[in-house]
Amino acid sequence: MTNEIRRNISTQAGVVFGLLLIALTIPGRSAQAQLGKTTAPITGGTGVSAQPPNSFQTMSGTYAPPHKTPDGRACIAVHPMTHAQIINPKIIDQIVIVSNICGQTINVRVCYAGSTDCILVPLGGYQRLQKTLGVGTGSTSFRYEYRELY
């Protein structure tokens, strides 16, 4: 390979790398636009203590921002509850009530915390839905996490 060809290849690689860096720094074209297909997970539960805060900082810009009302409140709220089955009270339905207080349609994925066992809840504007997340035996406590999908 001649020195001229090596110089051309290194120059082209430098130009491509420079353009990539510029594209990532342009406002409105952040990594969030490519990677942030969901919001950061929000956890909750019933009959369990609150999860301790994460001591590690997440990368900023990796999650999409949650939907908010004009006055800054979150559009989505999730409330857990349990209900014993009538036939066998030792079998517990684990239920989530998902509310949307905004006028736009929002898809929400609710999972057991730390699990891939999830349900998808599509909510229209100002809609409230009750969905069964799963069924457990004996215990009335469970932990969940949810994310808004974009």
C-alpha positions as CSV (number, residue, x, y, z in Angstrom):
1,M,0.0,0.0,0.0
2,T,1.4,3.4,-0.9
3,N,1.8,6.3,1.4
4,E,-0.8,8.3,-0.6
5,I,-3.5,5.6,-0.2
6,R,-2.8,5.3,3.6
7,R,-3.1,9.1,3.9
8,N,-6.4,9.1,2.0
9,I,-7.8,6.3,4.2
10,S,-6.8,8.0,7.4
11,T,-8.2,11.4,6.2
12,Q,-11.5,9.8,5.2
13,A,-11.7,8.0,8.6
14,G,-11.0,11.3,10.4
15,V,-13.7,13.1,8.4
16,V,-16.3,10.4,9.1
17,F,-15.5,10.4,12.9
18,G,-15.7,14.2,13.0
19,L,-19.1,14.2,11.2
20,L,-20.3,11.6,13.7
21,L,-19.3,13.8,16.7
22,I,-20.9,16.8,15.1
23,A,-24.2,14.9,14.5
24,L,-24.3,13.9,18.1
25,T,-23.8,17.4,19.4
26,I,-26.5,19.1,17.3
27,P,-29.5,20.1,19.5
28,G,-32.5,17.9,18.9
29,R,-30.3,15.1,17.6
30,S,-29.1,13.7,20.9
31,A,-28.5,10.1,21.7
32,Q,-31.9,10.2,23.4
33,A,-33.6,10.5,20.0
34,Q,-32.0,7.2,18.9
35,L,-31.9,5.3,22.2
36,G,-34.8,6.7,24.3
37,K,-37.7,4.6,23.2
38,T,-39.0,4.4,26.8
39,T,-38.9,6.5,29.9
40,A,-36.8,5.6,32.9
41,P,-38.5,2.8,35.0
42,I,-40.6,4.0,37.9
43,T,-41.1,1.4,40.6
44,G,-43.7,0.8,43.2
45,G,-45.4,-2.0,45.0
46,T,-48.0,-3.1,47.6
47,G,-47.3,-4.6,51.0
48,V,-43.5,-4.0,50.6
49,S,-41.1,-1.3,51.8
50,A,-40.0,1.3,49.3
51,Q,-37.1,0.4,47.1
52,P,-33.9,2.3,48.2
53,P,-32.7,5.0,45.8
54,N,-30.1,4.0,43.3
55,S,-26.7,5.3,44.3
56,F,-25.4,5.1,40.8
57,Q,-26.2,8.0,38.4
58,T,-27.8,6.9,35.1
59,M,-26.5,8.3,31.8
60,S,-28.4,11.5,31.1
61,G,-30.1,11.5,27.8
62,T,-30.6,7.7,27.6
63,Y,-34.3,7.8,28.4
64,A,-37.1,9.8,26.9
65,P,-38.8,12.3,29.2
66,P,-42.1,11.2,30.7
67,H,-45.3,12.8,29.4
68,K,-46.4,15.8,31.7
69,T,-49.3,18.1,32.0
70,P,-48.9,21.8,31.4
71,D,-48.4,22.4,35.1
72,G,-45.7,19.7,35.3
73,R,-47.5,16.7,36.8
74,A,-46.9,13.3,35.4
75,C,-49.6,12.1,33.0
76,I,-49.4,8.5,34.0
77,A,-50.0,7.1,37.5
78,V,-50.0,3.4,38.4
79,H,-51.7,2.1,41.6
80,P,-51.3,-1.6,42.7
81,M,-53.9,-3.7,44.5
82,T,-54.5,-7.3,45.3
83,H,-57.7,-9.3,45.3
84,A,-58.2,-12.8,46.7
85,Q,-60.1,-15.2,44.3
86,I,-63.5,-16.3,45.5
87,I,-63.1,-20.0,44.9
88,N,-59.7,-20.2,46.6
89,P,-58.7,-17.3,48.8
90,K,-55.1,-18.4,48.8
91,I,-54.8,-17.5,45.2
92,I,-54.2,-13.7,44.9
93,D,-54.8,-11.6,41.7
94,Q,-52.2,-8.9,41.5
95,I,-53.8,-5.9,39.8
96,V,-52.6,-2.5,38.6
97,I,-54.8,0.5,37.9
98,V,-53.2,2.7,35.3
99,S,-54.5,6.2,34.8
100,N,-53.8,8.8,32.1
101,I,-54.7,12.4,33.1
102,C,-53.6,13.9,29.8
103,G,-55.4,14.2,26.5
104,Q,-52.9,12.2,24.4
105,T,-52.7,8.4,23.9
106,I,-49.9,6.8,25.9
107,N,-48.7,3.2,25.9
108,V,-47.4,1.9,29.2
109,R,-45.5,-1.3,29.9
110,V,-46.0,-2.6,33.4
111,C,-43.7,-5.4,34.6
112,Y,-42.8,-7.2,37.8
113,A,-39.7,-5.4,39.1
114,G,-36.5,-6.9,37.8
115,S,-38.4,-9.2,35.4
116,T,-39.4,-9.4,31.8
117,D,-42.9,-10.6,32.7
118,C,-44.8,-7.6,31.5
119,I,-48.2,-6.4,30.2
120,L,-48.8,-3.6,27.7
121,V,-51.5,-1.1,28.6
122,P,-52.5,1.3,25.8
123,L,-54.3,4.3,27.4
124,G,-56.4,6.8,25.5
125,G,-56.6,10.4,26.7
126,Y,-58.1,10.7,30.2
127,Q,-58.5,6.9,30.4
128,R,-58.2,4.7,33.5
129,L,-57.8,0.9,33.1
130,Q,-57.6,-2.0,35.6
131,K,-55.4,-4.8,34.4
132,T,-54.2,-8.1,36.0
133,L,-50.4,-8.2,36.2
134,G,-50.3,-11.7,37.4
135,V,-51.5,-14.2,40.0
136,G,-49.7,-15.2,43.2
137,T,-50.2,-17.6,46.0
138,G,-50.5,-16.6,49.7
139,S,-48.7,-13.3,49.7
140,T,-50.5,-10.0,49.0
141,S,-47.3,-8.1,48.3
142,F,-45.6,-7.6,44.9
143,R,-43.3,-5.0,43.3
144,Y,-43.8,-3.6,39.8
145,E,-42.1,-1.1,37.5
146,Y,-43.5,0.8,34.6
147,R,-42.3,2.7,31.6
148,E,-44.0,4.9,29.0
149,L,-43.3,3.7,25.5
150,Y,-42.7,6.0,22.6
